[in-house]
Amino acid sequence: MRALFHFLCAASLALAVPAAAQIGGASVAVAPRLSFSAEEMALAEAVAGDPVLAEFYGTNGLRRIFTASEKTALRDAMAATFAAAGDHGLPTGRYQIPAKASGLADEIAHARSLSRYLGDLGGGLIDPGSADAQIHRQARRTKVAAAMHQVVAAEDPRDALADLAPQDPAYRDLQKALKAQAQLVVSADLPKAPEAVWRVGMSGPGVIPLRDRLRSIGYDSIASDAAIYDLALSEVVARYQDAVGLRPDGVAGPNTIRRLNAGPGAQQRAILVALERMRWLGEQDLSARMVWVNIPEFTGRIKEGGHEVFRTRVVVGKTDHDMRTPEFSDLMEYVVVNPRWNVPRSITVREYLPRLQANRHAVAHLDVVDGRGNIIPRDRIDFGRYTAANFPYRMRQKPSDDNALGLVKFIFPNQWNIYLHDTPTKHLFANNRRAYSHGCVRVGDPFDLATALLSRQSDDPHGLFHRTLATQNERWLKLEPPVPVHLVYFTAFPDQTGRIRYFDDIYGRDAAVWEKLAQAGLDLNAGKD
């Protein structure tokens, strides 16, 4: 009842506004409406506990909208859009509306499904943090009532609904890939093809199940001998490789055969999760100049207008739970040249304190400092009397070539103390799988990244950076304006050509997100015609 009371108070004030009178050119305030019809009261009571619907109906005069006789086009647009929710990787079962549209229950059913659909489309189907505590994103649903008004008022409500979907080209590429993948699921009844490397002119019994699996999903080729890997089969394999994001070389190697043998839906799941992750970024301007780090790809980029202008290999956090690189977005504010490394407390007490207790001269490249930043001689400290809980000192490394942060770091202040930085361990960038850090992101080409970031504020960014570097002193260069930075986790994402690339789920986060999506009603039928 309290929610209903507050709702009616707010609605009465909203309803009073149109009644304000003009007398002699002056505005005369009108008292809030204090009485409501039985129909208005019933509607208010039905939506009082739903903040979005309360806002929607409270600002439209407590009028029924969806069951009005003149709203046939709106109802038809909603029905068609909800039926195609699978094209967005959303479960159609969440957006059920009655075939008839007459009573209050039908009105509320339409309103609730529209609210739910717009909330899911604009902010995501699930709460990101419910899948993994290191996903620091919020499902944005603050503007759903306004979006509902936009749809209701539109001349073409179906177009209005389409316009409220994410408009980033990557989202549309993922949608196209979802439809294509739905057609690439091989029947579980067919024998798997043995892993091998097949090139034109080779033959063997393993070619036959390879042909059969390709034929079952529409990649057929005619052959006089099904056991021969001929040119026609090579061309079919190349088409399949292109469709699933592999290099279309026409050679049926382990990656191609493994993909063809995969259980139904492996890539569909990756795409469905990627669509959900794109919705979590709904309020971010992805056409802006930004730093984009895709964690499972081990790659960082600068993008401008949606196009890649810089790329570098990166090293991300280890797969240990407390060392994984988190997902979040922020603003990069500084390029720090010749940085000192303030060792995180977790590393100090977990890795260095035991070594200092065994030998006070261990890790000699680090200074021991007090809370004021003063260097404390080690012979004045009895390391044995301290534990991880009460160790009162910090550890710090001076600027140098072998500093753990290298010669430059990139700061976007955040509560997780995550940043991008150079590193002296350059050899790790030669590895394909690069999960070695304690959570921060190590950059393969840090000087080039610094120069690219400074290019908007200096006619000579290369000279500015290297002159600062030559001082050998820590210097903070402020980025003007700050640059958005997104630490993201996509195991399926389009490249510059629109082709979907796939990456390993190194932290198991996609599996956790998929589990939550499935609990919300999503299945692998999404995207199928």
C-alpha positions as a printed NumPy array, in Angstrom:
array([[  0.   ,   0.   ,   0.   ],
       [  2.867,   2.387,   0.729],
       [  4.182,   1.947,  -2.832],
       [  0.696,   2.647,  -4.186],
       [  0.383,   5.787,  -2.016],
       [  3.704,   7.204,  -3.199],
       [  2.874,   6.341,  -6.789],
       [ -0.491,   8.121,  -6.639],
       [  1.119,  11.178,  -5.068],
       [  3.663,  11.347,  -7.882],
       [  1.028,  10.672, -10.516],
       [ -1.25 ,  13.386,  -9.131],
       [  1.539,  15.94 ,  -9.469],
       [  2.244,  14.819, -13.033],
       [ -1.426,  14.991, -13.919],
       [ -1.704,  18.489, -12.479],
       [  0.878,  19.969, -14.843],
       [ -1.297,  20.047, -17.999],
       [ -4.046,  21.693, -15.98 ],
       [ -1.964,  24.802, -15.164],
       [ -3.866,  27.825, -16.359],
       [ -2.754,  31.047, -18.027],
       [ -4.507,  34.191, -16.743],
       [ -3.397,  37.514, -18.181],
       [ -0.186,  35.947, -19.433],
       [  0.729,  34.662, -15.987],
       [  0.913,  31.013, -15.025],
       [ -1.399,  29.983, -12.235],
       [ -0.481,  26.868, -10.28 ],
       [ -3.136,  24.218, -10.014],
       [ -3.369,  21.917,  -7.015],
       [ -2.497,  18.258,  -7.561],
       [ -5.356,  15.997,  -8.489],
       [ -6.664,  14.197,  -5.442],
       [ -9.244,  11.88 ,  -6.966],
       [ -8.889,   9.022,  -9.429],
       [-11.375,   6.879, -11.295],
       [-11.784,   3.224, -10.418],
       [ -9.985,   2.284, -13.649],
       [ -7.063,   4.592, -12.832],
       [ -6.854,   3.208,  -9.308],
       [ -6.819,  -0.355, -10.635],
       [ -4.045,   0.486, -13.077],
       [ -2.053,   2.311, -10.387],
       [ -2.378,  -0.612,  -8.003],
       [ -1.258,  -3.066, -10.705],
       [  1.986,  -1.209, -11.469],
       [  2.846,   0.411,  -8.119],
       [  5.42 ,  -2.251,  -7.264],
       [  7.226,  -1.971, -10.609],
       [  9.372,   1.21 , -10.767],
       [  9.574,   1.237, -14.572],
       [  5.861,   0.746, -15.17 ],
       [  5.027,   3.156, -12.35 ],
       [  7.135,   5.816, -14.069],
       [  5.669,   5.006, -17.485],
       [  2.017,   5.173, -16.438],
       [  2.598,   7.947, -13.905],
       [  3.754,  10.236, -16.696],
       [  1.091,   9.366, -19.245],
       [ -1.991,  10.237, -17.208],
       [ -2.699,   6.716, -15.939],
       [ -4.137,   5.88 , -19.33 ],
       [ -4.222,   2.438, -20.866],
       [ -2.022,   2.381, -23.934],
       [ -1.569,  -1.094, -25.334],
       [ -5.205,  -2.181, -25.307],
       [ -6.465,   0.985, -27.006],
       [ -8.292,   0.236, -30.254],
       [ -6.054,   2.594, -32.251],
       [ -2.87 ,   0.799, -31.124],
       [ -3.171,  -2.237, -33.398],
       [  0.048,  -1.324, -35.222],
       [  1.881,  -1.052, -31.898],
       [  0.657,  -4.458, -30.749],
       [  1.574,  -6.041, -34.086],
       [  5.046,  -4.485, -33.966],
       [  5.599,  -5.788, -30.457],
       [  4.454,  -9.296, -31.387],
       [  6.742,  -9.431, -34.428],
       [  9.712,  -7.98 , -32.546],
       [  9.338, -10.314, -29.571],
       [  9.043, -13.325, -31.885],
       [ 12.41 , -12.336, -33.384],
       [ 14.123, -11.748, -30.024],
       [ 16.336, -14.752, -30.744],
       [ 18.082, -12.679, -33.421],
       [ 19.542, -10.673, -30.532],
       [ 20.384, -13.753, -28.506],
       [ 17.406, -13.169, -26.208],
       [ 14.874, -15.833, -25.13 ],
       [ 11.523, -15.28 , -26.827],
       [  9.739, -16.923, -23.905],
       [ 10.441, -13.881, -21.712],
       [  8.3  , -11.595, -23.836],
       [  4.906, -13.269, -24.071],
       [  1.859, -11.124, -24.82 ],
       [ -1.777, -12.23 , -25.112],
       [ -3.36 , -12.575, -28.524],
       [ -6.306, -10.482, -27.376],
       [ -6.046,  -6.97 , -25.98 ],
       [ -8.977,  -5.885, -23.886],
       [ -8.792,  -5.921, -20.088],
       [ -6.363,  -4.568, -17.518],
       [ -4.46 ,  -7.862, -17.35 ],
       [ -3.794,  -7.686, -21.101],
       [ -2.637,  -4.079, -20.763],
       [ -0.171,  -4.95 , -18.017],
       [  1.068,  -8.042, -19.881],
       [  1.941,  -5.913, -22.91 ],
       [  3.574,  -3.216, -20.785],
       [  5.581,  -5.68 , -18.728],
       [  6.885,  -7.559, -21.773],
       [  7.881,  -4.321, -23.496],
       [  9.637,  -3.106, -20.344],
       [ 11.454,  -6.416, -19.967],
       [ 12.473,  -6.54 , -23.633],
       [ 13.816,  -2.979, -23.688],
       [ 15.657,  -3.531, -20.417],
       [ 17.265,  -6.729, -21.691],
       [ 18.095,  -5.218, -25.079],
       [ 19.614,  -2.062, -23.663],
       [ 21.397,  -3.37 , -20.593],
       [ 21.667,  -7.133, -20.759],
       [ 19.631, -10.168, -19.833],
       [ 21.541, -10.935, -16.619],
       [ 23.367,  -9.059, -13.882],
       [ 27.035,  -9.273, -15.006],
       [ 28.445,  -9.661, -11.51 ],
       [ 26.192, -12.629, -10.798],
       [ 28.226, -14.7  , -13.271],
       [ 31.674, -13.67 , -12.034],
       [ 32.655, -11.202,  -9.325],
       [ 35.478,  -9.891, -11.525],
       [ 33.042,  -8.613, -14.145],
       [ 32.59 ,  -5.027, -12.995],
       [ 29.766,  -3.857, -15.209],
       [ 26.238,  -2.738, -14.475],
       [ 23.072,  -3.737, -16.313],
       [ 21.712,  -0.294, -17.283],
       [ 17.938,  -0.09 , -17.028],
       [ 17.489,   3.517, -15.934],
       [ 15.936,   4.767, -19.184],
       [ 13.468,   1.993, -19.929],
       [ 10.341,   4.073, -19.232],
       [ 11.584,   6.786, -21.594],
       [ 12.259,   4.137, -24.25 ],
       [  8.722,   2.8  , -23.797],
       [  7.313,   6.29 , -24.416],
       [  9.497,   6.53 , -27.527],
       [  8.074,   3.294, -28.929],
       [  4.483,   4.167, -28.079],
       [  4.744,   7.604, -29.703],
       [  6.528,   6.407, -32.853],
       [  4.848,   6.59 , -36.233],
       [  6.419,   3.214, -37.008],
       [  6.834,   1.358, -33.691],
       [  8.643,  -1.554, -35.321],
       [ 11.368,   0.786, -36.589],
       [ 11.503,   2.444, -33.179],
       [ 12.057,  -0.922, -31.505],
       [ 14.836,  -1.752, -33.97 ],
       [ 16.501,   1.614, -33.335],
       [ 16.715,   0.882, -29.606],
       [ 18.935,  -2.165, -30.173],
       [ 22.73 ,  -1.717, -29.96 ],
       [ 23.842,  -0.075, -33.202],
       [ 27.555,  -0.871, -33.097],
       [ 28.714,  -2.689, -36.268],
       [ 30.292,  -5.439, -34.146],
       [ 26.88 ,  -6.227, -32.647],
       [ 25.358,  -6.571, -36.106],
       [ 28.247,  -8.766, -37.255],
       [ 27.648, -11.021, -34.261],
       [ 23.941, -11.211, -35.119],
       [ 24.757, -12.282, -38.673],
       [ 27.202, -14.866, -37.377],
       [ 24.591, -16.239, -34.983],
       [ 22.214, -16.905, -37.859],
       [ 24.986, -18.511, -39.883],
       [ 26.173, -20.682, -36.985],
       [ 22.67 , -21.999, -36.407],
       [ 22.992, -23.678, -39.798],
       [ 26.431, -25.187, -39.048],
       [ 25.554, -27.721, -36.367],
       [ 26.437, -31.242, -37.478],
       [ 24.118, -34.067, -36.48 ],
       [ 25.32 , -35.958, -33.417],
       [ 24.526, -39.224, -35.231],
       [ 27.33 , -38.831, -37.77 ],
       [ 30.751, -40.4  , -37.065],
       [ 33.47 , -37.908, -36.201],
       [ 36.326, -37.341, -38.607],
       [ 39.693, -38.483, -37.218],
       [ 42.154, -35.651, -36.669],
       [ 44.753, -35.461, -39.421],
       [ 46.132, -33.066, -42.021],
       [ 44.504, -33.496, -45.428],
       [ 45.801, -31.782, -48.559],
       [ 44.821, -32.105, -52.207],
       [ 45.921, -35.465, -53.599],
       [ 45.952, -37.314, -50.292],
       [ 43.566, -40.191, -49.592],
       [ 42.427, -42.407, -46.771],
       [ 39.311, -43.678, -44.995],
       [ 39.335, -40.605, -42.711],
       [ 38.296, -38.423, -45.661],
       [ 34.882, -40.123, -45.843],
       [ 33.494, -38.954, -42.455],
       [ 34.99 , -35.531, -43.198],
       [ 32.917, -35.387, -46.393],
       [ 29.82 , -36.687, -44.613],
       [ 29.966, -34.084, -41.85 ],
       [ 30.478, -31.251, -44.331],
       [ 27.653, -32.515, -46.55 ],
       [ 25.227, -32.597, -43.609],
       [ 25.538, -28.819, -43.181],
       [ 25.348, -27.94 , -46.868],
       [ 29.005, -28.128, -47.894],
       [ 28.789, -30.822, -50.533],
       [ 31.211, -31.858, -53.263],
       [ 30.906, -34.557, -55.911],
       [ 33.676, -37.15 , -56.048],
       [ 34.244, -40.384, -57.904],
       [ 36.1  , -41.698, -54.855],
       [ 34.911, -40.416, -51.47 ],
       [ 38.218, -41.373, -49.84 ],
       [ 40.266, -38.942, -51.983],
       [ 40.903, -35.392, -50.766],
       [ 40.51 , -33.726, -54.157],
       [ 40.442, -30.082, -55.273],
       [ 36.65 , -29.863, -55.041],
       [ 36.719, -31.004, -51.409],
       [ 39.539, -28.56 , -50.657],
       [ 37.4  , -25.707, -51.996],
       [ 34.461, -26.843, -49.863],
       [ 36.709, -26.987, -46.799],
       [ 37.93 , -23.445, -47.524],
       [ 34.329, -22.206, -47.649],
       [ 33.595, -23.895, -44.326],
       [ 36.766, -22.469, -42.764],
       [ 35.778, -18.988, -43.846],
       [ 32.305, -19.438, -42.352],
       [ 33.628, -20.458, -38.937],
       [ 36.415, -17.895, -38.71 ],
       [ 39.393, -20.083, -39.605],
       [ 41.994, -19.233, -42.229],
       [ 40.438, -20.466, -45.502],
       [ 43.454, -22.347, -46.86 ],
       [ 41.548, -25.468, -47.925],
       [ 43.75 , -27.721, -45.791],
       [ 41.755, -29.867, -43.358],
       [ 44.078, -29.794, -40.363],
       [ 43.444, -30.455, -36.655],
       [ 41.8  , -27.062, -35.982],
       [ 39.366, -27.464, -38.868],
       [ 38.503, -31.065, -38.023],
       [ 38.208, -30.286, -34.316],
       [ 35.787, -27.475, -35.133],
       [ 33.772, -29.752, -37.418],
       [ 33.681, -32.468, -34.746],
       [ 32.714, -30.083, -31.939],
       [ 29.482, -30.742, -30.113],
       [ 26.498, -28.712, -31.204],
       [ 26.602, -25.087, -30.226],
       [ 30.168, -24.379, -29.085],
       [ 30.485, -21.347, -31.336],
       [ 26.828, -20.404, -30.94 ],
       [ 27.348, -20.16 , -27.193],
       [ 30.389, -17.942, -27.71 ],
       [ 28.396, -15.626, -29.991],
       [ 25.383, -15.52 , -27.668],
       [ 27.628, -14.593, -24.747],
       [ 29.354, -11.966, -26.909],
       [ 25.99 , -10.376, -27.757],
       [ 25.191, -10.202, -24.043],
       [ 28.563,  -8.605, -23.314],
       [ 27.913,  -6.008, -26.024],
       [ 24.62 ,  -5.136, -24.322],
       [ 26.503,  -4.557, -21.054],
       [ 28.441,  -1.867, -22.929],
       [ 25.184,  -0.249, -24.033],
       [ 25.879,   3.215, -22.6  ],
       [ 29.478,   3.343, -23.817],
       [ 30.249,   5.283, -26.991],
       [ 32.096,   2.61 , -28.943],
       [ 32.682,   4.989, -31.851],
       [ 34.847,   7.233, -29.657],
       [ 38.626,   7.151, -29.544],
       [ 39.442,   4.442, -27.025],
       [ 41.834,   1.804, -25.772],
       [ 40.317,  -1.673, -26.17 ],
       [ 41.963,  -4.681, -24.506],
       [ 40.368,  -8.053, -25.257],
       [ 41.659, -10.276, -22.463],
       [ 41.31 , -13.777, -24.029],
       [ 42.729, -12.486, -27.316],
       [ 45.841, -11.176, -25.515],
       [ 45.607,  -8.066, -27.696],
       [ 45.267,  -4.345, -27.083],
       [ 44.119,  -1.736, -29.596],
       [ 43.416,   1.92 , -30.067],
       [ 40.182,   2.41 , -31.975],
       [ 38.895,   5.599, -33.559],
       [ 35.464,   5.794, -35.141],
       [ 35.166,   2.042, -34.707],
       [ 38.333,   1.398, -36.733],
       [ 41.581,  -0.013, -35.424],
       [ 44.487,   2.465, -35.661],
       [ 46.977,   0.708, -33.369],
       [ 47.474,  -2.862, -32.191],
       [ 49.843,  -4.539, -29.763],
       [ 50.256,  -7.878, -28.051],
       [ 49.546,  -7.876, -24.336],
       [ 50.118, -10.123, -21.339],
       [ 47.137, -10.471, -18.982],
       [ 46.581, -11.926, -15.528],
       [ 47.286, -15.532, -14.681],
       [ 44.43 , -18.014, -14.507],
       [ 44.725, -18.22 , -10.689],
       [ 41.477, -16.807,  -9.368],
       [ 43.03 , -13.866,  -7.512],
       [ 45.32 , -12.898, -10.398],
       [ 42.845, -12.697, -13.261],
       [ 42.474,  -9.394, -15.086],
       [ 39.048,  -7.942, -14.26 ],
       [ 36.583,  -6.504, -16.768],
       [ 35.637,  -2.848, -16.491],
       [ 35.693,   0.49 , -18.311],
       [ 37.302,   3.709, -17.161],
       [ 39.155,   6.799, -18.391],
       [ 42.899,   6.699, -19.014],
       [ 44.257,   9.94 , -17.565],
       [ 48.058,   9.696, -17.461],
       [ 51.077,   8.309, -19.235],
       [ 53.692,   7.845, -16.497],
       [ 57.245,   7.835, -17.85 ],
       [ 60.062,   6.241, -15.809],
       [ 57.601,   4.963, -13.194],
       [ 58.491,   3.748,  -9.766],
       [ 56.852,   0.448,  -8.918],
       [ 54.888,   0.523,  -5.708],
       [ 54.581,  -3.181,  -5.069],
       [ 50.963,  -4.179,  -4.338],
       [ 50.521,  -5.244,  -0.735],
       [ 49.217,  -8.648,  -1.791],
       [ 52.504,  -9.355,  -3.582],
       [ 54.576,  -7.863,  -0.762],
       [ 53.158, -10.054,   1.99 ],
       [ 52.549, -13.189,  -0.073],
       [ 55.777, -13.354,  -2.074],
       [ 58.384, -11.026,  -0.588],
       [ 57.863, -11.066,   3.191],
       [ 58.668, -14.809,   3.518],
       [ 61.866, -14.26 ,   1.519],
       [ 62.859, -11.293,   3.683],
       [ 62.23 , -13.344,   6.811],
       [ 64.634, -15.958,   5.477],
       [ 67.19 , -13.377,   4.3  ],
       [ 66.84 ,  -9.662,   4.976],
       [ 68.94 ,  -8.933,   1.861],
       [ 66.594, -10.792,  -0.486],
       [ 64.915,  -8.896,  -3.363],
       [ 67.655,  -6.277,  -3.108],
       [ 66.302,  -4.378,  -6.125],
       [ 63.389,  -3.206,  -3.956],
       [ 63.428,  -0.491,  -1.297],
       [ 61.549,  -0.974,   1.968],
       [ 59.641,   2.235,   2.748],
       [ 57.423,   3.416,   5.581],
       [ 54.01 ,   5.022,   5.354],
       [ 55.565,   8.42 ,   4.559],
       [ 57.651,   7.056,   1.713],
       [ 60.949,   7.121,   3.604],
       [ 63.422,   4.353,   2.753],
       [ 64.113,   2.241,   5.858],
       [ 67.46 ,   0.398,   6.128],
       [ 66.807,  -3.327,   6.297],
       [ 69.13 ,  -3.867,   9.28 ],
       [ 66.704,  -1.786,  11.349],
       [ 63.81 ,  -4.15 ,  10.691],
       [ 63.121,  -7.459,  12.413],
       [ 61.156,  -9.08 ,   9.598],
       [ 60.543, -12.188,  11.691],
       [ 58.219, -10.383,  14.081],
       [ 55.697,  -9.539,  11.37 ],
       [ 52.927, -11.433,   9.631],
       [ 51.002, -10.745,   6.456],
       [ 48.354,  -9.06 ,   8.596],
       [ 50.571,  -6.589,  10.474],
       [ 53.581,  -5.915,   8.214],
       [ 53.765,  -2.081,   8.361],
       [ 56.037,  -1.392,   5.406],
       [ 55.681,  -1.037,   1.671],
       [ 58.122,  -2.024,  -1.048],
       [ 59.087,   0.127,  -3.985],
       [ 61.348,  -0.149,  -7.016],
       [ 63.196,   2.839,  -8.484],
       [ 62.833,   3.758, -12.172],
       [ 65.118,   1.588, -14.287],
       [ 65.241,  -0.656, -17.334],
       [ 64.582,  -3.698, -15.163],
       [ 61.768,  -2.088, -13.173],
       [ 58.787,  -4.462, -13.087],
       [ 56.721,  -1.765, -14.841],
       [ 59.374,  -1.141, -17.471],
       [ 59.784,   2.47 , -18.557],
       [ 56.166,   3.571, -18.927],
       [ 52.761,   2.842, -17.445],
       [ 49.278,   3.988, -18.374],
       [ 47.028,   5.046, -15.519],
       [ 43.234,   4.962, -15.303],
       [ 42.628,   5.275, -11.537],
       [ 40.402,   2.454, -10.306],
       [ 39.696,   0.586,  -7.103],
       [ 41.341,  -2.608,  -8.376],
       [ 44.71 ,  -0.925,  -9.004],
       [ 44.797,  -2.237, -12.567],
       [ 46.777,  -0.433, -15.254],
       [ 48.703,  -1.021, -18.484],
       [ 52.496,  -0.987, -18.393],
       [ 55.794,  -1.84 , -20.038],
       [ 57.758,  -4.867, -18.811],
       [ 61.362,  -6.107, -18.872],
       [ 60.18 ,  -9.668, -19.629],
       [ 59.794,  -9.104, -23.367],
       [ 60.225, -12.772, -24.279],
       [ 56.706, -13.613, -23.06 ],
       [ 55.167, -11.741, -25.988],
       [ 56.441, -14.455, -28.338],
       [ 54.023, -16.956, -26.768],
       [ 50.527, -17.439, -28.166],
       [ 48.923, -17.832, -24.747],
       [ 49.986, -14.88 , -22.6  ],
       [ 48.436, -15.099, -19.12 ],
       [ 51.382, -14.418, -16.805],
       [ 50.761, -11.222, -14.807],
       [ 49.276, -10.576, -11.372],
       [ 46.287,  -8.876, -13.038],
       [ 47.677,  -5.769, -14.725],
       [ 48.126,  -5.656, -18.492],
       [ 51.665,  -5.712, -19.869],
       [ 52.054,  -4.037, -23.257],
       [ 54.237,  -5.401, -26.045],
       [ 54.817,  -2.028, -27.754],
       [ 54.555,   0.472, -24.883],
       [ 56.559,   3.313, -26.481],
       [ 54.38 ,   3.193, -29.599],
       [ 51.245,   3.124, -27.449],
       [ 52.449,   6.179, -25.512],
       [ 53.229,   8.05 , -28.723],
       [ 49.824,   7.201, -30.198],
       [ 48.006,   8.35 , -27.059],
       [ 49.942,  11.646, -26.959],
       [ 49.384,  12.383, -30.647],
       [ 46.227,  14.417, -30.015],
       [ 47.989,  16.905, -27.735],
       [ 51.43 ,  17.302, -29.279],
       [ 52.779,  18.049, -32.752],
       [ 55.749,  15.858, -31.86 ],
       [ 54.459,  13.07 , -29.586],
       [ 57.499,  10.891, -30.288],
       [ 59.86 ,  13.678, -29.272],
       [ 57.785,  14.571, -26.205],
       [ 57.839,  11.01 , -24.957],
       [ 61.539,  10.382, -25.57 ],
       [ 62.64 ,  13.713, -24.081],
       [ 60.68 ,  12.829, -20.968],
       [ 62.165,   9.337, -20.963],
       [ 65.703,  10.771, -21.162],
       [ 65.275,  12.574, -17.817],
       [ 65.326,   9.174, -16.072],
       [ 62.968,  10.706, -13.502],
       [ 59.346,   9.781, -12.957],
       [ 57.124,  12.168, -14.928],
       [ 53.341,  12.14 , -15.308],
       [ 52.   ,  13.286, -18.678],
       [ 48.315,  14.138, -18.463],
       [ 46.172,  12.953, -21.362],
       [ 43.96 ,  15.761, -22.628],
       [ 41.257,  14.749, -23.032],
       [ 41.294,  11.451, -21.097],
       [ 40.903,   8.368, -23.273],
       [ 38.205,   5.754, -22.539],
       [ 39.682,   2.343, -21.813],
       [ 37.715,  -0.9  , -21.954],
       [ 39.053,  -4.151, -20.533],
       [ 36.73 ,  -6.649, -22.205],
       [ 36.414, -10.422, -22.464],
       [ 35.153, -11.631, -25.843],
       [ 35.819, -15.202, -26.945],
       [ 33.991, -14.397, -30.19 ],
       [ 34.393, -11.019, -31.868],
       [ 34.507,  -9.686, -35.435],
       [ 37.754,  -8.517, -36.983],
       [ 38.04 ,  -5.485, -39.27 ],
       [ 36.477,  -7.451, -42.147],
       [ 33.475,  -8.563, -40.082],
       [ 34.677, -12.162, -39.825],
       [ 34.213, -13.656, -36.362],
       [ 37.374, -14.717, -34.567],
       [ 37.264, -17.167, -31.671],
       [ 39.47 , -17.308, -28.585],
       [ 39.841, -19.639, -25.613],
       [ 37.768, -19.024, -22.489],
       [ 40.936, -18.722, -20.392],
       [ 39.213, -17.777, -17.119],
       [ 36.024, -19.809, -17.608],
       [ 33.974, -16.613, -17.513],
       [ 32.048, -17.351, -20.689],
       [ 30.971, -20.686, -19.242],
       [ 29.719, -18.902, -16.117],
       [ 27.876, -16.265, -18.162],
       [ 26.309, -18.952, -20.347],
       [ 25.067, -20.805, -17.276],
       [ 23.29 , -17.65 , -16.085],
       [ 21.871, -16.971, -19.545],
       [ 20.528, -20.523, -19.72 ],
       [ 18.906, -20.067, -16.308],
       [ 17.217, -16.961, -17.735],
       [ 15.722, -19.07 , -20.523],
       [ 18.238, -18.745, -23.358],
       [ 19.033, -21.827, -25.436],
       [ 20.818, -22.693, -28.648],
       [ 17.675, -22.212, -30.722],
       [ 18.25 , -18.451, -30.528],
       [ 18.961, -17.043, -33.966],
       [ 17.323, -19.891, -35.873],
       [ 14.654, -19.023, -38.421]])
